[in-house]
Amino acid sequence: MIREQKIGDVRVVAITEYVGPTHQPEATFPEFDRAMFARREAELPPGFWYPHMDRFVIGIHIWAVFAGPNVILIDAGVGNGKPRPAARANMLNTLVPAWMEAAGITPERVTHVVMTHLHSDHIGWNTRLEQGRWVPTFPNARHLVPRRDFEFFRELSESEKAGDPSFRDSLLPVVDAGLADFIEGPGEIADCLQAVEAFGHTPGQMNYWLRSRGEVGVFCADIFHHPVQILNPGLNTAFCILPAEAKATRARFLVEASAESALIMPCHFPSPHCGYIRRNGEQFSFEPAT
C-alpha cells in the first residue's frame, strides 16, 4: 500500500513492504520496563499495540520523495527473493514493485537511492535477480551510502560472523557497477536533503532533513522502531550496535524534532507511518499525522 504526504512543495510517499503485530516487547527492546509502559500505555495511538497478543505493530516501508526532477528513495526495504537468516524476511515475494508503479515510480525514473544505514531491511531493493546474478534495480540512480557503515559492514561481511549475505547481494553490486557515492559526513544531498549524523543504531546511521516552504520533515531511520521509544527514550532495540550512542542520539533528536515541529518519518511505524513529537516538560509523546 502507499500513503502520500506533502511537505511544502515536495510530495512524499510511503510504500509499505509489510506490517503486522509481530514484535514481542522484551524480545525487541531488551530493557523494556513493564511498569513504566503500564503508566503510559494509553498514550500509544490505536493500532500500534495489541495487548491481548503482547505484540507491537512494526512494519517496513520505503519513502519516496518527488522534488523537482528528482525521484529519491529513502532506504530500500528487504527486497524480494533475498535469502535471509530471519524467517520473517527470508525469500519475500511482496507487491512493492506494483505499489511503486502506482505511485508513479519506474526503476529507470529513480534518480537517487539514499540509505540511512546498511542493515539488511534498508538495502534489499537496491538489487534484483537477473539470470542468476544480483544486478542494480535502479540503473540510473546514484546510491548514497554512509561511509562509516560501509566500512563496518564490509569488515563484518568478510568475517566468520557473517551470517547475513545482504552486504554482498544488495550493496556490492551497486558499488561494483559504479553507482555508489559515499556520504562522508553532514551536508546537502540530492539538492533537497540535509544529511545529519545519527550514529548509534549503526556506526554510521544518518538522518535526512527536508525543508520546503517553511515546513520541515525528517527521515529519521531507526532512531525509533516504535513510538514506545518516544515515551521511553532509554529503550534501545536488540539491533542497536552502539547502545550508548543510540540513546544519546535519540535524546538529542527528540529535543530537536519537537522544537522544529518536524514531521518525523521513520522506517518501521505502522500507518500513518509518520507524525510529530510533542514535548511536555521532560516527557515526549507521539502524535500521528492525519
N, C-alpha and C positions, 0 to 999 in steps of 0.2 A: 504494500500500500504506500501511498505518498501523502504528504501533508505540506501545504505551502504557507509561507510567511513572507512578509515584506519588512525589510529594514531600510528605511528611506526609499531610495530608488532601486534597491537591489532585491531581486527575487531569490528566495531561499527555499529549497525543497528538501524534506526529509524522506528518504527512501528506506523503508523497513525491510531488513533481511529476514529476521524472525523476532518474535517476542513471546513471553509466556511467564506464568507463575512457577519459576524453576529453581530459585536460589534460596536455600535454607540459610537463615541469618548467620549462625556461628560458622558454617562452612565457608561463607562468603566473606564475613568480617570476623576474624578470629577474636577480636576484643569486644565483640558485641555485648552490650550491657542491657539485660532484660529489664532491670528496674528502671533505668533511665528511659528506655523505649516505652515502657508502660505509661510513664508520665506524659509523654509527648506523642504517643501513637495517633491520637485523634487529629494531629496536625498534618498527617500524611494525606495527600489528595486521594479521592476514591480511585480504585483500580491500580494502585501501586503496591498493595499488600493484601494477602488473603490469609487472615489469622487462622481459619479452620484448617488450612493446609500448612501453616507455618512456612510460607514461601513469599519472598519478594518477587515482584514482576520486574524482569530485566530483559532488555532486547538488544539488538544490534541494528544500527542503521547507518546509512551513508548520507552525508549532507552534500547537496549540490547548490552552487552559487552561480547565479547568472548576473554578471557585472560587465556591462558594455559588451565587447566582442568575446569576452572570456566565459567559458563554462568550466567551473572549477569543482572538482570533487574533493571533499574533506574526508579523508580516510576511505578505506576500500573494503570493509567488511571481511567476511570469511572466504567468500567465493564458492563456486560450485565445483564439485568433483575433487576437492582437496583432501588428501589423506591427513588426518589429524588425530593425535592421541586422545583428545577429549571426545567422547561419544556424541555429545550434542553438536559438535562442529565437524564431525567426520563425514566426508563424502556427501555434502549437501547438494540438493537439487531444488533451488528456490526460484522465484519469479523475478528476481532483481532485474535481469535484462528487460523483461516486459515492462516493469514499472519505470525503468529509466526511459524507455521509449515513450511511455505515457506522459512523462514529464518533459518530453522534447529533447531527450539526450540520445544521440547515437555515439558509438565508440569513437568515430572519426571527428566528432564535433568537440570532444573534451580537449581543452587547452592545457589544463593543469590537474594533476592529482597531488594533493597536499597531504602528507602524512603527519599526524600529530605525534605518533610514536610507532614502534615497529613490532608490537605484539601481533600475533597471527590473525586476530579478529579485526585488524585495521589495515591489512595489506593484501588480502586474498584476491580481490577482483583486479589487482594490477595485471594478472596474467590469466590466460585461458589455455586449454589443452588443444593443440593442433598437430595431428599426425604424430602423437606420442611425445610432443615437446611442449613445454610451457613457454608461451610467447606473449608479448605485451598485448593487453586488451585494448589499450587506448594509444594507437600508433602515432598520433600527432601531439600527444601531451608531454609536457615536461613534468617529471615526477620529483617532487620536492621532499627530500629525505633529511631528517635531523642527523647531523654528523655524529654526535655523541652516541646516539642509539645505533647507528650503523656500525661503528667500531665495536660497541659492546656485543651486539647480536652476531656480528661476523665472527668474533672470537668464540662466542658460545656455540655457534653452528659448527665450528671446527673442533670442538672439544668432545670428550667422551660423554658429556652430559646432554648432548644434543639429541633430544627425543622428538623434537618438532621440526619438520622439514620446511616450515614456511619461509625462512630466510632464503633457502635455496630455490624453492619453486615459485615464490611470489615477489621476491625483491631482486635477486641476482639477474634474472632475465631482463629486467628493465635497465639495470646498470650496464649489463653486457651489451645491450642494444644502443647505448649512448643516450638514453632518455632520462637520466637522473641528474639532478642538481642537488648539491648538499647545502643544507642550512647550517651555517657555522655559528649563528647567534641571532640576537634580536635584529629586526629590520623589516622593511616593506617587501612584500612578495606579491606577484601577480597583479600589481598596480592597485590593489584594493585592500589587502590584508596586512596587518601588523603582527609579525611573529614575536612572541614573548616567551621567555624561558619558564617552564613549569615542571622542573625536574622533581623526581621522587618516585612516581609510579613506575617510570623507567628512567634511566640515567639522562636521557636527552629529550624527554617529552616537551612539546611546545604547545602553547595556546595561540590562537589566531583571532585577533580583534578586527571587527568590521565596523566602520563608521560611514554613515550616509545621511545627508540632510538632517543632521542633529540627532539621529538615532544611533544606538550602539548595540552591537551584538558581539558575542564571543564564543567561538568554537573551543570548548574547554576540555575536550579529550576525555581522559579517565581520571581527572581530579575527583569526579564523582561517578560512581556506578549507579547510585540510587539516592533519592532525596534524604534517606536516613542519615547520610553523611553530612548533610546540611544541618540537620537537627543536632548531630553529634560529630563535630569536625575531627575528633580524635580517632575516628574509625578509618583504618586502612583496610583494603581488601587483602585477601591472601596472595594477590598477584603483584603487590607493590614491592619493587625491588629495593628501593632505598626508603625504608619506613619513616625515619625521622624527617627526611627532606619532603616526603609526601605530605606529612602532617603540616609542616611549615608552609608549604606551597598552598595547601587547602585553606589554612587560616588566613593567609595573606589575600588569597583570591576572594574569599567571602567578603572581606572588607572592601576590596576594590570594586567588585561587581555590584555589590549593594549600593555603594556610593554613586556609581555611574548609572544606576537603574538599567544595567545592561541585560539584554535578552541572552540568557545562557543556553548554549546548545551543546550538551554533552552527547556522547555516543551510545548510551545504554538506557536512557529513560524511556518508559513506555509513553504512549500517546498522552499529551500532545508533544512529547519529546523535548520541549523547551519551556522556559519560563523565567521567573525573576526571583532573585534572592532578596528577601525582606529582613531588615535588621530591627531588633527590639532590644536595646541595651547591648548586652554581650551575647544575646542569643540570635539565631538566624532561622528563617523558615523559607519554604519554597512555595511560590505562587505560580501555578501552571499558566501558560499563555492561553488566550481564548481565541 
